[in-house]
Amino acid sequence: MKEIKPEEINDNFIKLIGSEWMLVTAGNKSDFNMMTASWGGMGFLWARPVATIYVRPERYTHDYIEKSHRFTLTFFPASMRKTLALMGSQSGRTYDKMQEPTLSPIELPSGEIAFEEARLILDCEILYKDAMCADKFINKQPLENWYGEAKGGLHDIYIAEIKQAWIKE
Ligand SMILES: Cc1cc2nc3c(=O)[nH]c(=O)nc-3n(C[C@H](O)[C@H](O)[C@H](O)COP(=O)(O)O)c2cc1C
């Protein structure tokens, strides 16, 4: 992997996150957890490059993010689609995701975990957290479509600085 500056990344993140998905991983080499995410964004805030993710409080990965205040985002080639679907349908609470043979964990200089198979790795440190509130939806349609007892809790919003980035050469 070659380290690059976040501003040198040429990918279209709307396509990358929304259609190709990513893994959100938090923890350290002896204990970490990851989940698939297809909601998020990249941008610039407080004079830094930032990544925003949306994680429901009931996710096991949420516990790890809350503990470490850091996470990595990893993006993969299309051949890893099945693995991403698995990481988005099983919970680390009941399934040992660390044993997944198609993912080889690597430790980043920060101590965070990413995966050898990734084609893009972002190492992120949380700057700000907020919780979505039902009464703040200007348009109530997403609230009705995505939230409720059977659908899941309102997402927590994490805005994190992209501290380091690597791309596969
Ligand atoms: C394609 C896809 C995208 C997903 N995007 C998100 C997301 O952005 N935020 C979220 O909280 N859950 C998302 N999920 C659900 C979690 O990945 C899923 O609940 C996972 O099993 C959580 O694992 P954990 O309990 O080990 O953290 C997504 C699932 C899939 C399949």
The ligand as a Tripos MOL2 file, in Angstrom:
@<TRIPOS>MOLECULE
LIG
   31    33     1     0     0
SMALL
NO_CHARGES

@<TRIPOS>ATOM
      1 C1        -24.8760   -3.0100    2.4030 C.3       1 LIG1
      2 C2        -25.0420   -2.7490    3.8670 C.ar      1 LIG1
      3 C3        -24.8740   -1.4560    4.3440 C.ar      1 LIG1
      4 C4        -25.0210   -1.1630    5.6990 C.ar      1 LIG1
      5 N1        -24.8210    0.1290    6.1390 N.ar      1 LIG1
      6 C5        -24.9260    0.3980    7.4620 C.ar      1 LIG1
      7 C6        -24.6700    1.7270    7.9340 C.ar      1 LIG1
      8 O1        -24.2770    2.6370    7.1860 O.2       1 LIG1
      9 N2        -24.8560    1.9570    9.2740 N.ar      1 LIG1
     10 C7        -25.2540    0.9710   10.1430 C.ar      1 LIG1
     11 O2        -25.4070    1.2370   11.3520 O.2       1 LIG1
     12 N3        -25.4750   -0.3020    9.7140 N.ar      1 LIG1
     13 C8        -25.3000   -0.6030    8.4000 C.ar      1 LIG1
     14 N4        -25.4910   -1.8870    7.9550 N.ar      1 LIG1
     15 C9        -25.8580   -2.9530    8.9100 C.3       1 LIG1
     16 C10       -24.6600   -3.5520    9.6250 C.3       1 LIG1
     17 O3        -23.5620   -3.7880    8.7810 O.3       1 LIG1
     18 C11       -25.0880   -4.9050   10.2600 C.3       1 LIG1
     19 O4        -26.1480   -4.6970   11.1610 O.3       1 LIG1
     20 C12       -23.9700   -5.6690   10.9110 C.3       1 LIG1
     21 O5        -24.3820   -6.9980   11.1040 O.3       1 LIG1
     22 C13       -23.5250   -5.0530   12.2300 C.3       1 LIG1
     23 O6        -22.5020   -5.8410   12.7570 O.3       1 LIG1
     24 P1        -22.0030   -5.7060   14.2700 P.3       1 LIG1
     25 O7        -23.1820   -5.9180   15.1720 O.co2     1 LIG1
     26 O8        -20.9550   -6.7610   14.3860 O.co2     1 LIG1
     27 O9        -21.4340   -4.3080   14.3940 O.co2     1 LIG1
     28 C14       -25.3440   -2.1970    6.5940 C.ar      1 LIG1
     29 C15       -25.5170   -3.5240    6.1150 C.ar      1 LIG1
     30 C16       -25.3450   -3.7880    4.7640 C.ar      1 LIG1
     31 C17       -25.5000   -5.2060    4.2600 C.3       1 LIG1
@<TRIPOS>BOND
     1     1     2 1
     2     2     3 ar
     3     2    30 ar
     4     3     4 ar
     5     4     5 ar
     6     4    28 ar
     7     5     6 ar
     8     6     7 ar
     9     6    13 1
    10     7     8 2
    11     7     9 ar
    12     9    10 ar
    13    10    11 2
    14    10    12 ar
    15    12    13 ar
    16    13    14 ar
    17    14    15 1
    18    14    28 ar
    19    15    16 1
    20    16    17 1
    21    16    18 1
    22    18    19 1
    23    18    20 1
    24    20    21 1
    25    20    22 1
    26    22    23 1
    27    23    24 1
    28    24    25 2
    29    24    26 1
    30    24    27 1
    31    28    29 ar
    32    29    30 ar
    33    30    31 1
@<TRIPOS>SUBSTRUCTURE
     1 LIG1         1 GROUP 0 **** ****
